[in-house]
């Protein structure tokens, strides 16, 4: 059972911080399974409800904001670039609140400010690049199935980055490929991987795929929600273990028999294996 404001167990020490950003108009709760897995393996995890993007964001003082971003996009004034920039600003604000001189969270003393990373789904994944470009404190990032928006400058992005997505949209060189990943890949000069998961849909990288299976809603995924979450957790955690804890992960070096659904892609050769 979840406990509000639970005290961390084990030896008190500086822990790496991972910020999670959900999809456009979605709640941070859609990434609960991933957050719980990371927290159970010794990470501090901060899930963000982006103000004016989530359908409703409640503040400690009782104030509730509604979703204005969808309306802006419908009017043609809410571009992907603006969404990514707004989320990057949100992430920097949260980092200031957690690691500043007067942190807003009582447990902030657990955080190692030199080991911060970000992962996101959909618009949240796209915003990971924008946040890394805007804030050098973010050492590594993951985009889960999100078409990127913020352009990387010509001198490139040298910090580690992982693309994790579905085959139908992100197979390099395919007719249905989202080409922003290929554009950004060329400008990523540090450690990078491009991984695809077979038989998944957009929701497969969140709790929504699992919940859909449990209540009998068909979302078009060939892979059960529990399995897709298991894969997402494994690769996300391996990435952060390698780049925030300096623990090399064989899982990130080549295809694994434990996860035959996952292929490693090379945009340069337009191949996945």
BELZIGI-V799863 format. One record per residue. N is the residue number from 1. PSI is psi as a letter, one per 30 degrees, with the letter a starting at -180 (none if undefined). OMEGA is omega in radians with two decimals (NA if undefined). D_CENTER is the distance of its C-alpha to the mean C-alpha in Angstrom with 2 decimals. Layout:
BEGIN
n=N psi=PSI omega=OMEGA d_center=D_CENTER
n=N psi=PSI omega=OMEGA d_center=D_CENTER
END
This chain:
BEGIN
n=1 psi=k omega=3.11 d_center=24.94
n=2 psi=k omega=3.12 d_center=22.41
n=3 psi=k omega=3.14 d_center=24.16
n=4 psi=k omega=3.12 d_center=23.57
n=5 psi=h omega=3.13 d_center=23.49
n=6 psi=k omega=3.11 d_center=24.04
n=7 psi=k omega=3.11 d_center=25.21
n=8 psi=k omega=-3.14 d_center=23.24
n=9 psi=l omega=3.09 d_center=25.42
n=10 psi=a omega=-3.10 d_center=26.69
n=11 psi=k omega=-3.14 d_center=27.62
n=12 psi=k omega=-3.10 d_center=26.32
n=13 psi=l omega=3.11 d_center=24.66
n=14 psi=k omega=-3.08 d_center=22.09
n=15 psi=k omega=3.06 d_center=18.62
n=16 psi=l omega=-3.13 d_center=15.39
n=17 psi=k omega=3.04 d_center=12.93
n=18 psi=k omega=3.06 d_center=9.15
n=19 psi=k omega=3.12 d_center=7.83
n=20 psi=k omega=-3.14 d_center=5.44
n=21 psi=k omega=-3.07 d_center=5.85
n=22 psi=l omega=3.11 d_center=7.27
n=23 psi=l omega=-3.09 d_center=9.13
n=24 psi=k omega=-3.12 d_center=12.35
n=25 psi=g omega=-3.13 d_center=14.86
n=26 psi=l omega=3.10 d_center=12.98
n=27 psi=l omega=3.04 d_center=13.18
n=28 psi=f omega=-3.11 d_center=10.86
n=29 psi=f omega=3.12 d_center=12.99
n=30 psi=f omega=3.10 d_center=11.39
n=31 psi=g omega=-3.09 d_center=8.80
n=32 psi=e omega=-3.10 d_center=11.90
n=33 psi=e omega=3.10 d_center=12.51
n=34 psi=e omega=3.13 d_center=9.47
n=35 psi=e omega=-3.13 d_center=10.31
n=36 psi=e omega=3.14 d_center=13.90
n=37 psi=e omega=3.13 d_center=13.61
n=38 psi=e omega=3.14 d_center=12.14
n=39 psi=e omega=-3.13 d_center=14.73
n=40 psi=f omega=3.11 d_center=17.40
n=41 psi=g omega=2.97 d_center=16.96
n=42 psi=g omega=3.06 d_center=17.57
n=43 psi=k omega=2.88 d_center=14.48
n=44 psi=k omega=-3.08 d_center=14.54
n=45 psi=k omega=3.09 d_center=11.50
n=46 psi=j omega=3.07 d_center=11.39
n=47 psi=k omega=-3.05 d_center=10.02
n=48 psi=k omega=2.85 d_center=11.01
n=49 psi=j omega=-3.06 d_center=13.27
n=50 psi=j omega=-3.07 d_center=13.84
n=51 psi=k omega=-3.12 d_center=17.64
n=52 psi=g omega=3.02 d_center=19.45
n=53 psi=e omega=3.08 d_center=16.50
n=54 psi=l omega=-3.11 d_center=16.27
n=55 psi=e omega=3.06 d_center=19.54
n=56 psi=k omega=3.09 d_center=20.71
n=57 psi=j omega=-3.11 d_center=19.61
n=58 psi=k omega=3.13 d_center=22.08
n=59 psi=l omega=-3.10 d_center=23.04
n=60 psi=f omega=-3.12 d_center=25.15
n=61 psi=g omega=3.12 d_center=28.22
n=62 psi=f omega=3.14 d_center=28.14
n=63 psi=k omega=3.12 d_center=27.04
n=64 psi=k omega=3.08 d_center=24.94
n=65 psi=k omega=-3.12 d_center=23.39
n=66 psi=l omega=-3.08 d_center=22.93
n=67 psi=j omega=3.06 d_center=20.84
n=68 psi=f omega=-3.06 d_center=22.43
n=69 psi=e omega=3.13 d_center=19.74
n=70 psi=e omega=3.11 d_center=20.63
n=71 psi=e omega=3.13 d_center=24.23
n=72 psi=e omega=3.13 d_center=23.65
n=73 psi=e omega=3.11 d_center=22.01
n=74 psi=e omega=3.10 d_center=24.96
n=75 psi=f omega=3.14 d_center=27.31
n=76 psi=g omega=-3.12 d_center=25.76
n=77 psi=g omega=-3.11 d_center=24.84
n=78 psi=i omega=-3.08 d_center=21.08
n=79 psi=l omega=3.09 d_center=19.80
n=80 psi=e omega=3.14 d_center=16.29
n=81 psi=e omega=3.13 d_center=17.08
n=82 psi=e omega=3.11 d_center=18.09
n=83 psi=e omega=-3.14 d_center=15.04
n=84 psi=e omega=-3.14 d_center=12.83
n=85 psi=e omega=3.11 d_center=15.52
n=86 psi=e omega=3.13 d_center=15.74
n=87 psi=e omega=3.09 d_center=12.16
n=88 psi=e omega=3.10 d_center=12.63
n=89 psi=e omega=3.09 d_center=15.80
n=90 psi=e omega=-3.10 d_center=14.36
n=91 psi=e omega=3.12 d_center=12.10
n=92 psi=e omega=3.10 d_center=15.28
n=93 psi=e omega=3.14 d_center=17.34
n=94 psi=e omega=3.11 d_center=15.44
n=95 psi=e omega=3.08 d_center=15.74
n=96 psi=e omega=-3.12 d_center=19.38
n=97 psi=f omega=-3.10 d_center=19.98
n=98 psi=f omega=-3.03 d_center=18.74
n=99 psi=g omega=3.14 d_center=20.30
n=100 psi=a omega=-3.09 d_center=23.22
n=101 psi=e omega=-3.12 d_center=26.86
n=102 psi=i omega=-3.04 d_center=26.81
n=103 psi=k omega=-3.09 d_center=23.49
n=104 psi=f omega=-3.09 d_center=22.94
n=105 psi=k omega=-3.10 d_center=21.81
n=106 psi=f omega=-3.12 d_center=24.63
n=107 psi=g omega=-3.05 d_center=22.55
n=108 psi=f omega=3.11 d_center=21.18
n=109 psi=f omega=3.11 d_center=23.74
n=110 psi=f omega=-2.98 d_center=21.70
n=111 psi=k omega=2.98 d_center=19.03
n=112 psi=j omega=-3.05 d_center=19.59
n=113 psi=f omega=3.11 d_center=18.85
n=114 psi=f omega=-3.13 d_center=19.06
n=115 psi=i omega=-3.11 d_center=16.03
n=116 psi=k omega=3.10 d_center=12.92
n=117 psi=l omega=-3.09 d_center=9.44
n=118 psi=k omega=2.99 d_center=6.03
n=119 psi=l omega=3.12 d_center=2.36
n=120 psi=l omega=3.12 d_center=1.99
n=121 psi=k omega=3.07 d_center=4.86
n=122 psi=b omega=3.11 d_center=8.05
n=123 psi=e omega=3.09 d_center=9.12
n=124 psi=e omega=3.07 d_center=6.06
n=125 psi=e omega=3.08 d_center=4.77
n=126 psi=e omega=-3.11 d_center=8.43
n=127 psi=f omega=3.13 d_center=8.66
n=128 psi=e omega=3.11 d_center=6.98
n=129 psi=e omega=3.13 d_center=10.28
n=130 psi=e omega=-3.13 d_center=12.33
n=131 psi=e omega=3.13 d_center=11.43
n=132 psi=e omega=3.11 d_center=12.24
n=133 psi=e omega=-3.09 d_center=15.36
n=134 psi=f omega=-3.00 d_center=16.39
n=135 psi=j omega=-3.08 d_center=15.92
n=136 psi=f omega=3.11 d_center=17.10
n=137 psi=f omega=-3.11 d_center=16.14
n=138 psi=j omega=-2.99 d_center=12.55
n=139 psi=f omega=-3.06 d_center=13.49
n=140 psi=l omega=-3.10 d_center=10.60
n=141 psi=l omega=3.11 d_center=7.25
n=142 psi=k omega=3.02 d_center=5.03
n=143 psi=j omega=3.09 d_center=5.19
n=144 psi=j omega=2.99 d_center=5.61
n=145 psi=h omega=3.12 d_center=8.97
n=146 psi=k omega=3.06 d_center=9.07
n=147 psi=k omega=-3.03 d_center=12.35
n=148 psi=l omega=-3.05 d_center=12.13
n=149 psi=e omega=-3.05 d_center=14.59
n=150 psi=k omega=3.14 d_center=15.34
n=151 psi=k omega=3.06 d_center=17.88
n=152 psi=k omega=-3.14 d_center=17.84
n=153 psi=l omega=-3.04 d_center=21.32
n=154 psi=f omega=3.13 d_center=23.95
n=155 psi=f omega=2.97 d_center=23.78
n=156 psi=l omega=3.09 d_center=20.29
n=157 psi=j omega=-2.99 d_center=17.16
n=158 psi=f omega=-3.13 d_center=18.17
n=159 psi=l omega=-3.05 d_center=15.25
n=160 psi=k omega=-3.14 d_center=13.38
n=161 psi=k omega=3.12 d_center=10.67
n=162 psi=k omega=2.94 d_center=9.47
n=163 psi=k omega=3.12 d_center=9.52
n=164 psi=j omega=-3.03 d_center=9.29
n=165 psi=a omega=-3.14 d_center=11.12
n=166 psi=l omega=-3.07 d_center=14.38
n=167 psi=e omega=-2.99 d_center=17.74
n=168 psi=e omega=-3.10 d_center=19.30
n=169 psi=f omega=-2.95 d_center=17.41
n=170 psi=g omega=3.02 d_center=16.14
n=171 psi=j omega=-3.05 d_center=19.21
n=172 psi=k omega=3.10 d_center=20.54
n=173 psi=f omega=-3.14 d_center=23.91
n=174 psi=l omega=-3.10 d_center=24.03
n=175 psi=e omega=-3.10 d_center=25.45
n=176 psi=g omega=-3.04 d_center=22.41
n=177 psi=k omega=2.98 d_center=19.91
n=178 psi=j omega=-2.93 d_center=17.60
n=179 psi=f omega=-3.13 d_center=19.09
n=180 psi=e omega=3.09 d_center=16.67
n=181 psi=e omega=3.14 d_center=14.82
n=182 psi=e omega=3.08 d_center=18.33
n=183 psi=e omega=-3.07 d_center=19.18
n=184 psi=e omega=-3.13 d_center=16.37
n=185 psi=e omega=-3.10 d_center=16.87
n=186 psi=f omega=-3.08 d_center=20.44
n=187 psi=g omega=3.08 d_center=19.58
n=188 psi=j omega=-3.01 d_center=17.28
n=189 psi=f omega=3.13 d_center=19.95
n=190 psi=a omega=3.07 d_center=18.26
n=191 psi=k omega=3.14 d_center=16.88
n=192 psi=l omega=3.05 d_center=14.81
n=193 psi=l omega=3.10 d_center=14.29
n=194 psi=j omega=-3.07 d_center=14.06
n=195 psi=k omega=3.11 d_center=13.86
n=196 psi=k omega=-3.13 d_center=14.83
n=197 psi=k omega=-3.08 d_center=15.48
n=198 psi=k omega=3.00 d_center=18.87
n=199 psi=g omega=3.11 d_center=19.88
n=200 psi=l omega=3.00 d_center=16.53
n=201 psi=a omega=-3.03 d_center=15.86
n=202 psi=e omega=-3.08 d_center=13.05
n=203 psi=f omega=-3.04 d_center=12.96
n=204 psi=f omega=-3.08 d_center=13.10
n=205 psi=g omega=3.14 d_center=9.45
n=206 psi=a omega=3.06 d_center=9.94
n=207 psi=f omega=-3.00 d_center=13.07
n=208 psi=e omega=3.10 d_center=14.93
n=209 psi=e omega=3.12 d_center=16.09
n=210 psi=e omega=-3.14 d_center=17.55
n=211 psi=e omega=3.12 d_center=19.15
n=212 psi=e omega=3.10 d_center=20.61
n=213 psi=e omega=-3.07 d_center=22.26
n=214 psi=e omega=-3.12 d_center=23.67
n=215 psi=g omega=3.03 d_center=25.33
n=216 psi=g omega=3.09 d_center=26.40
n=217 psi=k omega=-3.13 d_center=24.55
n=218 psi=k omega=3.14 d_center=24.29
n=219 psi=g omega=3.04 d_center=21.12
n=220 psi=g omega=3.14 d_center=22.20
n=221 psi=k omega=3.06 d_center=20.12
n=222 psi=f omega=-3.13 d_center=22.34
n=223 psi=k omega=3.12 d_center=20.16
n=224 psi=k omega=-3.11 d_center=20.44
n=225 psi=e omega=3.14 d_center=17.52
n=226 psi=e omega=3.14 d_center=18.17
n=227 psi=e omega=3.14 d_center=18.10
n=228 psi=e omega=3.08 d_center=14.90
n=229 psi=e omega=3.10 d_center=13.17
n=230 psi=e omega=3.12 d_center=15.17
n=231 psi=e omega=-3.14 d_center=14.00
n=232 psi=e omega=3.13 d_center=10.25
n=233 psi=e omega=-3.06 d_center=11.05
n=234 psi=e omega=-3.07 d_center=13.45
n=235 psi=e omega=3.08 d_center=11.64
n=236 psi=e omega=-3.14 d_center=8.53
n=237 psi=e omega=3.11 d_center=11.32
n=238 psi=e omega=3.13 d_center=13.58
n=239 psi=e omega=-3.12 d_center=11.52
n=240 psi=e omega=3.08 d_center=11.34
n=241 psi=e omega=-3.11 d_center=14.93
n=242 psi=e omega=-2.97 d_center=16.08
n=243 psi=f omega=3.04 d_center=14.79
n=244 psi=f omega=-3.11 d_center=15.05
n=245 psi=g omega=3.12 d_center=17.98
n=246 psi=h omega=3.09 d_center=19.74
n=247 psi=j omega=-3.12 d_center=20.14
n=248 psi=k omega=-3.07 d_center=20.44
n=249 psi=j omega=3.13 d_center=18.89
n=250 psi=f omega=-3.13 d_center=21.06
n=251 psi=f omega=-3.09 d_center=18.44
n=252 psi=f omega=-3.07 d_center=16.78
n=253 psi=f omega=-3.05 d_center=20.23
n=254 psi=l omega=3.12 d_center=21.44
n=255 psi=k omega=-3.08 d_center=21.36
n=256 psi=k omega=3.07 d_center=21.93
n=257 psi=f omega=3.09 d_center=24.57
n=258 psi=f omega=-3.09 d_center=22.49
n=259 psi=i omega=-3.11 d_center=19.92
n=260 psi=f omega=3.12 d_center=22.13
n=261 psi=f omega=-3.03 d_center=19.78
n=262 psi=k omega=3.07 d_center=17.53
n=263 psi=k omega=3.09 d_center=18.93
n=264 psi=k omega=-3.07 d_center=18.50
n=265 psi=k omega=3.04 d_center=19.09
n=266 psi=j omega=3.14 d_center=21.14
n=267 psi=f omega=-3.13 d_center=21.06
n=268 psi=e omega=-3.12 d_center=24.23
n=269 psi=f omega=-3.13 d_center=26.21
n=270 psi=h omega=-3.13 d_center=24.41
n=271 psi=l omega=3.04 d_center=24.30
n=272 psi=k omega=-3.11 d_center=22.08
n=273 psi=none omega=NA d_center=23.39
END
